[in-house]
């Protein structure tokens, strides 16, 4: 007798799953990574196909999802804005109805969150957010898994976010509320997090600091991102001036706990949002963090298609 089909679940923002789901995913990702390191085959998604739609350029997202899906036994179709009709000659809703009849899973990296939401509403298969202007859930999934690998549970810990109030900051806020840790936010004036986008219900899980040094004080993890995200290049010079005091340097890391980790979702601009001695220093785990995108996403794809195993 065949098992019942897995209920349709999308992963459009971090708040789409609960703490219990994340505990399972982190445990599963650890197992999948262990198998990968031992060259042990793990292919639960044989004969499954994922389409990846890129409206924003990508390195880590493409490699991690594509390699991960192949390692799980599945296949991948790549679409770009130039190579597809998404939202141009064809409404997003129509594209979703057609594409989701042909594949088992869809990953989209695009601009407005409304685009991926509209696609998911009309999709018959799970849709994963590979990055939007508002959220980057797969990255935070990897970041928290990396923290757990190095330091154990993130519950009760403090994460210092230094820099732009962007999609990463929004997602850290959602994660803190679900997983029970605190975020210290420090952004330049005019670049604050829009808490209505993150959808945070209370302010207990985060605290705002004007001074980035104060935000880093006593933190277990210090993290940042580029000052100018994709789509905001016209603001680059203005942002460089506004963000001058928000460069994560060795002084900020000294303000954090002695065993604090440093993370960055990459690509990084040494000398802008982070000093070379920090990102290339002993507290930095950015390379583990980058690799872990693949392992957590493999756990996520398996979970969305097969449920708990």
C-alpha positions in Angstrom: 0.0 0.0 0.0 1.5 3.4 -1.0 1.9 6.1 1.6 -0.4 9.1 1.4 0.9 12.1 -0.7 2.8 14.8 1.2 0.6 17.9 1.8 1.6 20.8 -0.4 4.0 23.1 1.5 5.9 26.1 0.1 9.0 27.8 1.6 8.6 31.5 0.8 9.8 33.0 4.0 11.3 31.7 7.2 8.0 31.9 9.1 6.5 29.2 6.8 7.9 26.5 9.1 7.8 26.1 12.9 10.4 25.4 15.5 9.7 21.6 15.3 10.1 21.6 11.5 13.5 23.4 11.9 14.7 20.9 14.5 13.9 18.1 12.1 15.6 20.0 9.1 18.8 20.7 11.1 19.0 17.1 12.2 18.4 15.9 8.7 20.9 18.3 7.2 23.6 17.0 9.6 22.9 13.4 8.4 22.9 14.4 4.7 26.2 16.3 5.2 27.8 13.4 7.0 26.8 11.1 4.1 28.1 13.6 1.6 31.5 13.8 3.3 31.7 10.0 3.4 30.9 9.7 -0.3 27.8 7.7 0.7 25.0 7.9 -1.8 21.7 9.5 -0.7 19.2 9.6 -3.5 15.6 9.8 -2.3 14.5 12.1 -5.2 15.3 9.8 -8.1 13.0 10.7 -11.1 12.1 14.1 -9.5 12.6 17.3 -11.4 13.2 20.8 -10.1 12.9 24.0 -12.2 15.1 26.9 -11.1 13.9 30.4 -12.2 16.5 33.2 -12.0 15.5 36.8 -12.4 18.5 37.8 -10.3 22.1 36.7 -11.0 23.4 33.9 -8.8 26.5 31.9 -7.9 25.9 30.2 -4.6 22.2 29.7 -5.0 22.5 28.1 -8.4 25.4 25.8 -7.5 24.0 24.8 -4.2 20.5 23.9 -5.5 21.6 22.4 -8.7 24.4 20.2 -7.2 22.1 19.4 -4.3 19.3 18.2 -6.5 21.6 16.0 -8.6 23.1 14.5 -5.5 19.6 13.6 -4.3 19.1 11.7 -7.5 16.9 14.3 -9.3 17.3 16.5 -12.3 17.2 20.3 -12.9 15.9 22.7 -15.5 17.3 26.2 -15.5 15.3 29.2 -16.6 16.4 32.9 -16.7 14.3 36.0 -17.4 15.8 36.0 -21.0 15.0 32.3 -21.5 11.4 32.2 -20.2 8.1 34.1 -20.4 7.7 34.6 -16.6 5.8 37.8 -16.0 6.5 39.2 -19.5 4.4 37.8 -22.4 2.7 35.5 -20.0 1.1 36.2 -16.6 2.9 34.7 -13.6 -0.2 32.8 -12.7 -0.3 31.1 -16.1 3.4 30.2 -15.9 2.9 28.7 -12.5 0.0 26.5 -13.7 2.0 25.2 -16.7 5.4 24.7 -15.1 4.0 23.0 -12.0 2.3 20.4 -14.2 5.7 19.4 -15.6 8.0 19.3 -12.6 8.0 18.4 -8.9 9.6 21.4 -7.3 10.2 25.1 -8.2 12.9 27.4 -6.9 12.6 31.1 -7.7 15.2 33.9 -7.2 13.5 37.2 -8.1 12.8 40.8 -7.0 9.5 41.5 -5.3 8.1 38.9 -2.8 4.7 39.4 -4.4 6.0 37.6 -7.6 6.9 34.4 -5.8 3.7 34.6 -3.7 1.6 34.8 -6.9 3.5 31.9 -8.4 3.0 29.7 -5.3 -0.7 30.5 -5.2 -1.2 28.8 -8.6 1.5 26.1 -8.3 0.6 22.4 -7.8 4.1 21.7 -6.4 6.3 23.2 -3.6 7.9 26.6 -4.3 11.1 27.6 -2.6 12.3 31.2 -2.2 15.9 31.4 -3.5 16.0 35.1 -2.6 13.7 38.1 -3.0 14.0 41.8 -2.1 12.2 41.1 1.2 13.5 37.6 2.3 16.3 35.1 2.0 15.2 32.1 4.1 17.5 29.5 2.7 20.5 31.6 3.7 19.4 32.0 7.3 18.6 28.3 7.3 22.3 27.7 6.4 23.5 30.3 8.9 21.7 28.8 11.8 22.8 25.3 10.9 26.4 26.6 10.7 26.0 28.1 14.2 24.7 24.9 15.6 27.6 22.9 14.1 30.1 25.2 15.7 28.5 26.2 19.0 25.3 24.1 19.6 21.8 25.5 20.0 21.1 29.1 19.0 18.3 29.3 21.5 18.9 32.1 24.0 21.9 33.4 22.1 22.4 36.9 20.7 23.0 37.7 17.0 24.3 41.2 16.1 23.2 42.4 12.6 25.4 45.3 11.4 24.5 47.0 8.2 21.5 47.3 5.8 18.0 46.6 7.0 17.5 44.3 4.0 16.1 40.8 3.2 18.7 39.1 5.4 17.8 41.3 8.4 14.1 40.7 7.9 14.7 37.0 7.8 16.9 37.0 10.9 14.0 38.7 12.8 11.6 36.0 11.7 14.1 33.3 12.8 14.6 34.9 16.2 10.9 34.8 17.0 10.5 31.2 15.9 13.7 29.8 17.4 14.0 31.8 20.6 17.1 33.9 20.2 17.7 37.7 20.2 18.8 40.0 17.4 20.7 43.2 18.0 20.0 45.4 15.0 22.2 48.4 14.0 21.6 50.1 10.7 22.4 53.7 9.5 19.5 56.2 9.6 17.2 55.8 6.6 18.2 52.1 6.1 16.3 50.6 9.1 14.4 47.3 9.0 10.7 47.7 8.1 9.3 45.5 10.9 5.9 45.3 9.1 7.7 43.4 6.2 9.2 40.9 8.6 5.8 40.5 10.3 7.2 40.4 13.8 4.4 40.1 16.4 6.4 41.5 19.4 9.7 43.4 20.0 10.9 40.9 22.6 13.2 39.0 20.2 15.1 42.1 18.9 16.6 45.3 20.1 17.7 48.3 17.9 21.0 50.1 18.5 22.2 53.3 16.8 25.8 52.4 17.6 27.0 49.2 15.9 29.6 48.7 18.7 26.8 48.5 21.3 24.9 46.0 19.0 28.0 43.8 19.0 28.6 44.0 22.7 28.2 40.5 24.2 27.0 39.0 20.9 27.4 35.2 20.1 27.4 35.9 16.4 28.2 39.0 14.4 26.8 39.1 10.8 26.5 41.5 7.9 25.9 41.8 4.2 26.9 44.0 1.3 25.9 47.7 1.6 24.2 47.7 -1.8 22.0 44.7 -2.6 21.0 43.7 -6.2 18.5 46.2 -7.6 19.8 49.1 -5.6 23.0 49.8 -7.5 22.0 53.4 -8.3 22.3 54.2 -4.6 25.8 52.8 -4.3 27.7 56.0 -3.7 25.1 57.4 -1.2 25.2 54.1 0.6 29.0 54.1 0.9 28.8 57.4 2.7 25.9 56.4 5.0 27.4 53.1 5.9 31.0 54.2 6.6 30.7 53.5 10.4 29.0 50.1 9.9 32.1 48.2 8.7 32.6 45.1 10.9 36.1 45.4 12.1 38.3 43.7 14.8 37.1 46.2 17.4 33.5 45.2 16.9 34.5 41.5 17.2 36.4 42.2 20.4 33.2 43.8 21.8 31.4 40.5 21.1 31.9 37.4 23.2 35.5 35.9 22.9 34.1 32.9 21.1 31.7 34.8 18.9 31.5 33.8 15.2 31.4 36.0 12.2 29.2 35.3 9.2 28.5 36.9 5.8 26.2 35.5 3.1 28.7 36.5 0.4 29.8 37.9 -2.0 31.8 40.2 0.3 33.6 43.5 -0.3 36.6 43.6 2.0 37.2 47.1 3.3 33.5 48.0 3.0 31.0 46.1 5.1 33.8 43.9 6.7 37.5 44.2 7.2 39.7 41.5 5.6 41.2 40.6 9.0 37.7 39.7 10.2 36.3 37.7 7.2 39.7 36.0 6.8 40.3 35.6 10.5 39.8 32.8 13.0 36.3 33.7 14.1 35.0 33.7 10.5 32.9 30.7 9.4 31.8 32.1 6.0 33.2 29.1 4.0 31.3 26.6 6.1 28.3 28.8 5.9 28.5 28.9 2.1 28.9 25.1 1.8 26.0 24.5 4.2 23.6 26.2 1.8 23.7 23.0 -0.2 23.2 20.6 2.8 20.3 22.5 4.4 18.6 22.9 1.0 18.9 19.2 0.3 17.2 18.6 3.6 14.5 21.2 2.7 13.9 19.8 -0.8 13.6 16.3 0.6 11.2 17.5 3.4 8.9 19.5 1.0 8.6 16.5 -1.4 8.6 13.5 0.9 7.8 14.9 4.4 9.6 13.5 7.4 11.5 10.3 6.8 
